Amino acid sequence: MAQVNGTFSATGTSAVIVGQKIAVRMDFAGTASVDVEVQMPSGAWIKNADGTAITADYDKVYDRGVVTGLRLNCTAHTNNVEYSLSTGQEG
């Protein structure tokens, strides 16, 4: 079980978490925009279609079927966003 926790107090990216099933939770204190991004084999990051420009509290489990790198990217910030990325027992 792995976990990445933090707070966006400006624009930028979270640390990377790697797993097959990843729970993503965000608590917005006000105005901000966050993208969920997955890592390509080349190392490049791409936006996830269901996780683009999130602006409100969020709780979703991403089940990739394969081990994948995932991170959050805060693209606009006015108020803080607390986040948690975690894998379960099965990774």
MOWOTA-V527584 format. One record per residue. N is the residue number from 1. RES is the residue in three letters. SS is DSSP state (hx for helix, st for strand, lp for the rest). Layout:
N|RES|SS  N|RES|SS
//
This chain:
1|MET|lp  2|ALA|lp  3|GLN|st  4|VAL|st  5|ASN|st  6|GLY|st  7|THR|st  8|PHE|st  9|SER|lp  10|ALA|lp  11|THR|lp  12|GLY|st  13|THR|st  14|SER|lp  15|ALA|lp  16|VAL|lp  17|ILE|st  18|VAL|st  19|GLY|st  20|GLN|st  21|LYS|st  22|ILE|st  23|ALA|st  24|VAL|st  25|ARG|st  26|MET|st  27|ASP|st  28|PHE|st  29|ALA|lp  30|GLY|lp  31|THR|lp  32|ALA|st  33|SER|st  34|VAL|st  35|ASP|st  36|VAL|st  37|GLU|st  38|VAL|st  39|GLN|st  40|MET|lp  41|PRO|lp  42|SER|lp  43|GLY|lp  44|ALA|lp  45|TRP|st  46|ILE|st  47|LYS|st  48|ASN|lp  49|ALA|lp  50|ASP|lp  51|GLY|lp  52|THR|lp  53|ALA|lp  54|ILE|st  55|THR|lp  56|ALA|lp  57|ASP|lp  58|TYR|st  59|ASP|st  60|LYS|st  61|VAL|st  62|TYR|st  63|ASP|st  64|ARG|st  65|GLY|st  66|VAL|st  67|VAL|st  68|THR|st  69|GLY|st  70|LEU|st  71|ARG|st  72|LEU|st  73|ASN|st  74|CYS|st  75|THR|st  76|ALA|st  77|HIS|st  78|THR|lp  79|ASN|lp  80|ASN|lp  81|VAL|st  82|GLU|st  83|TYR|st  84|SER|st  85|LEU|st  86|SER|st  87|THR|st  88|GLY|lp  89|GLN|lp  90|GLU|lp  91|GLY|lp
//
